[in-house]
Amino acid sequence: MPFNRPPLATLIDRIDSDIGSRLLGALARLRRALTTILARAFAGAVHGLYGHQEWIAKQILPDTCGEDMLARHAAIWKIPRKPASAATGPVVFTGNDGSVVPAGTLLTRADGSEYSTDADATIDAGTATATVTALIAGSAADAVANTALSFVAPVAGVSSAATVDAAGIGGGADVEDVEAWRIRVIARIQAPPKGGTSADYKGWALAVPGVTRAWVYPKELGLGTVTVRFVTDDAPGGLIPDEATVAAVQAHIDAVCPVRPDVSVFAPTAAPLNPTIHLVPDTQAVRDAVTAELADLLAREAEPGGTILLTHIDEAISIAAGETDHLLVSPVADVVETTGNMTTLGVITWA
């Protein structure tokens, strides 16, 4: 039977009544009587103790505890919080042949993000490419191809402007969200390691910074193989992971998985869903609400090789704030993806 914490007013009334039952006369109930003052003081103290007991009760279990106690639970189950990771990627320099960009050279982006070159780069045929790493870990330092960078201090013989190479700067991730961490701790308790089950591979993938969802496909590439696909929902570049993150997941799983399986880690292939919708009322606010609901649907149900039911697409549109009626012109059937393809939200046409 659950315990209901009594409110402060109830505690005051109980103590007043208790004192009144033991002292004869009406003076015990007077507003300025010492007994009345003491009753309120005692009630406040007891109410605080009840509150502390309520807080302690929540800390006992990882699904209700606070962040500090979650760290204790996570330490017991050996599920450390994923730290922020620094973005890295290639940058192209131009200048005079033979000029050298030394390792540790600082570059900056227009918003102030700074990067450092990992090794010396020598200009040859007018260009040189060097890998850089962001000085501050986090997803904000990720950069798409052709992003402009500039030297913090000039380098002789090298143009002051540099550009991010086609591969982009990626792999940056913020420190793990508390609730995502909580989910991983609970998953570890509910599904303890068993020497290489699907749950184990999923947990190993989710342990890498930036990874938010993962799927495991035993024997997809033949006997003795395991295929892992994952996404990075919170990455600035979108949920399809970049090469650096794929490599990081592959390396982590290779380091912890059993010796026998042949493990392959892949990024899903985006398969954009481009619906056509006749919306009533057709206002920007309702369009935005429908877009948000469709994005939420795909975040919950899309997976590589999965199916998005047509009825669920209709439902997502119907529950959008402000929508009174709609006609889903396309798609006209369930969205079924082939192996490795994953439904993502493309361009919505408002008919």
BELNORRA-V794694 format. One record per backbone hydrogen bond with DSSP energy under -1.0 kcal/mol. CO is the residue of the C=O (numbers start at 0). NH is the residue of the N-H. Records with the same first field share a line. If there is no record, write none. Layout:
BEGIN
CO=NH  NH
END
This chain:
BEGIN
6=10
7=11
8=12
9=13
10=14
11=15
12=16
13=17
14=18
15=19
16=20
18=21  22
25=28
26=29
29=32
32=36
33=37
34=38
35=39
36=40
37=41
38=42
39=43
40=44
41=45
42=46
43=47
44=48
45=49
46=50
47=51
48=52
49=53
50=54
51=55
52=56
53=57
54=58
55=59
60=63  64
65=69
66=70
67=71
68=72
69=73
70=74
71=75
72=76
73=78
81=175
84=137  172
86=133
87=169
88=131
89=164
90=129
91=162
92=127
93=158
95=98
98=122
100=120
101=104
104=116
105=151
106=114
107=149
108=111
112=108
113=134
114=106
115=132
116=103
120=100
122=97
123=126
125=94
126=123
127=92
129=90
130=117
131=88
132=115
137=140
138=141
142=168
143=146
146=163
148=161
149=107
154=157
156=95
159=150
161=148
162=91
163=145
164=167
168=142
169=87
172=84
176=180
177=181
178=182
179=183
180=184
181=185
182=186
183=187
184=188
185=189
186=190
196=200
197=201
198=202
199=203
200=204
201=205
204=207
207=210
212=230
214=228
216=219  226
218=221
221=224
223=261
224=218
225=263
226=216
227=265
228=214
230=211  212
231=234
234=237
238=231
241=245
242=246
243=247
244=248
245=249
246=250
247=251
248=252
249=253
250=254
252=256
261=225
263=227
268=341
270=343
272=345
274=348
275=328  329
276=350
277=326
279=323  324
280=282
282=286
283=287
284=288
285=289
286=290
287=291
288=292
289=293
290=294
291=295
292=296
293=297
294=298
295=299
296=300
297=301
302=305
305=336
307=334
308=312
309=313
310=314
311=315
312=316
313=317
314=318
316=319
319=322
324=279
326=277  328
329=275
334=307
337=340
339=268
340=304
341=270
343=272
348=276
END
